[in-house]
């Protein structure tokens, strides 16, 4: 502990607070990854449903915005998958972080990860809520599709899934080019 404090150029009494905060954040990101891993199959399933909706010519005639709205949702889902998969792959290097620690590296890592974990939490929670609502409306307890028209699906999509979709892009932007100097 004293070695780490001297490497970070801080008082040994302060090291506990620094490490505790960083550990809390790492634990939160690890939790979000476990939730995301479970959520991923459902996100892909929802994406496939939205893609089918996008391909419905009859909807495009009646609802001119359907193409743009479903495309935006597809892009948000795709960006979520690409960004979070890449981030979590990079994040696993955290185990080696203390082997080559410097004060600058530690502060940079801590500041970056504080921003990232909030964004990841927001993205994961957003999709959990949207997927849960979609499944509750269009799937029965046995995992089978309930009868519904494309118009019903689109209206529900527009009111539920598409609503506040900008939240995804805002938070993806915070972590998309995240470089964890690990």
C-alpha positions in Angstrom: 0.0 0.0 0.0 2.8 2.4 0.8 4.5 1.5 -2.5 1.4 2.4 -4.4 1.0 5.6 -2.4 4.6 6.6 -3.2 4.1 5.8 -6.9 1.0 8.0 -6.9 2.8 10.7 -4.9 0.0 10.9 -2.3 -0.1 10.3 1.4 -0.6 6.7 2.4 -3.7 7.8 4.3 -5.3 9.0 1.1 -4.6 5.8 -0.8 -7.5 4.1 0.8 -10.0 6.7 -0.4 -8.6 6.7 -4.0 -8.6 2.9 -4.3 -12.1 2.6 -2.6 -13.6 5.0 -5.2 -11.9 3.3 -8.1 -12.9 -0.1 -6.8 -16.5 1.0 -6.5 -16.5 2.2 -10.1 -14.8 -1.0 -11.3 -17.4 -3.0 -9.5 -20.3 -1.0 -11.0 -18.8 -1.5 -14.5 -18.4 -5.2 -13.9 -22.1 -5.4 -12.8 -23.2 -3.5 -15.9 -21.3 -5.9 -18.0 -23.0 -8.9 -16.4 -26.4 -7.2 -17.0 -25.4 -6.3 -20.6 -24.3 -9.9 -21.3 -27.7 -11.2 -20.4 -29.4 -8.3 -22.2 -27.5 -8.8 -25.5 -29.6 -11.6 -26.9 -32.8 -9.7 -26.2 -31.3 -6.5 -27.8 -30.4 -8.5 -30.9 -33.9 -9.9 -31.0 -35.5 -6.4 -30.7 -33.2 -5.2 -33.4 -34.4 -8.0 -35.7 -38.0 -7.0 -35.0 -37.3 -3.4 -35.7 -35.5 -4.4 -38.9 -38.6 -6.3 -40.1 -40.7 -3.3 -39.3 -38.4 -1.1 -41.3 -38.9 -3.5 -44.3 -42.7 -3.3 -44.2 -43.7 -1.3 -47.3 -47.3 -0.9 -46.1 -46.1 0.9 -43.0 -44.0 3.3 -45.1 -47.1 4.3 -47.0 -49.2 5.0 -43.9 -46.4 6.3 -41.7 -43.8 8.2 -43.7 -41.4 8.5 -40.7 -41.1 4.8 -40.1 -38.0 4.3 -42.2 -36.0 7.1 -40.5 -37.2 6.2 -37.0 -36.5 2.5 -37.3 -33.1 3.2 -38.9 -32.3 5.5 -36.0 -33.2 2.7 -33.6 -31.2 0.1 -35.5 -28.2 2.4 -35.5 -28.5 3.0 -31.8 -28.7 -0.7 -31.1 -25.7 -1.4 -33.4 -23.7 1.4 -31.8 -24.5 0.1 -28.4 -23.3 -3.4 -29.2 -20.1 -2.3 -30.9 -19.3 0.3 -28.3 -20.0 -1.7 -25.2 -18.4 -4.9 -26.6 -15.2 -2.9 -27.4 -15.2 -1.1 -24.1 -15.7 -4.2 -22.0 -12.9 -6.0 -23.9 -10.6 -3.1 -23.2 -11.8 -2.9 -19.6 -10.6 -6.4 -18.7 -7.0 -5.1 -18.8 -7.7 -3.3 -15.5 -6.2 -6.2 -13.7 -2.7 -5.1 -14.9 -3.3 -1.5 -14.1 -1.3 -1.4 -10.8 1.7 -3.0 -12.4 2.7 0.1 -14.2 0.9 2.9 -12.3 1.9 6.5 -12.4 0.1 9.5 -10.8 -1.0 10.8 -14.2 -2.2 7.4 -15.4 -4.1 6.8 -12.2 -5.9 10.2 -12.3 -6.6 9.9 -16.0 -8.0 6.4 -15.5 -10.1 7.4 -12.5 -11.6 10.5 -14.3 -12.4 8.6 -17.5 -13.9 5.6 -15.8 -16.1 7.9 -13.6 -17.7 9.3 -16.8 -17.8 5.9 -18.5 -19.6 4.0 -15.8 -22.5 6.5 -15.6 -22.9 6.4 -19.4 -22.8 2.6 -19.5 -25.3 2.4 -16.7 -27.6 4.7 -18.6 -27.3 2.7 -21.8 -27.9 -0.6 -20.2 -30.8 0.6 -18.1 -32.4 2.3 -21.1 -32.3 -0.9 -23.2 -33.5 -3.0 -20.3 -36.6 -0.9 -20.0 -37.3 -0.7 -23.7 -36.9 -4.4 -24.2 -38.9 -5.3 -21.2 -41.8 -3.1 -22.4 -41.6 -4.6 -25.9 -41.5 -8.2 -24.6 -44.4 -7.5 -22.2 -46.5 -6.2 -25.1 -45.6 -8.6 -27.9 -44.6 -11.9 -26.2 -46.4 -14.2 -24.0 -45.1 -16.0 -20.9 -44.0 -18.9 -22.9 -41.8 -16.8 -25.2 -44.2 -16.8 -28.2 -45.2 -13.9 -30.3 -48.6 -12.4 -29.5 -50.8 -11.6 -32.4 -50.4 -8.0 -33.5 -50.4 -6.0 -36.6 -47.5 -4.1 -38.0 -49.4 -0.9 -37.3 -49.8 -1.9 -33.6 -46.1 -2.7 -33.4 -45.1 0.6 -35.1 -47.3 2.7 -32.8 -45.9 0.9 -29.7 -42.3 1.2 -31.1 -42.9 4.9 -31.7 -44.3 5.6 -28.2 -42.0 3.3 -26.3 -38.8 2.2 -28.0 -38.2 5.2 -30.1 -39.1 7.7 -27.4 -35.9 9.3 -25.9 -33.6 7.3 -28.2 -31.3 10.3 -28.2 -30.2 9.2 -24.7 -28.4 6.3 -26.3 -26.4 8.4 -28.7 -25.5 11.0 -26.1 -24.1 8.3 -23.8 -22.4 6.3 -26.6 -20.6 9.5 -27.6 -19.1 9.7 -24.0 -17.6 6.2 -24.3 -17.3 5.5 -28.0 -13.7 6.5 -28.4 -12.8 5.7 -24.8 -9.2 5.0 -24.3 -8.4 3.4 -21.1 -4.7 3.8 -20.5 -4.3 0.4 -18.8 
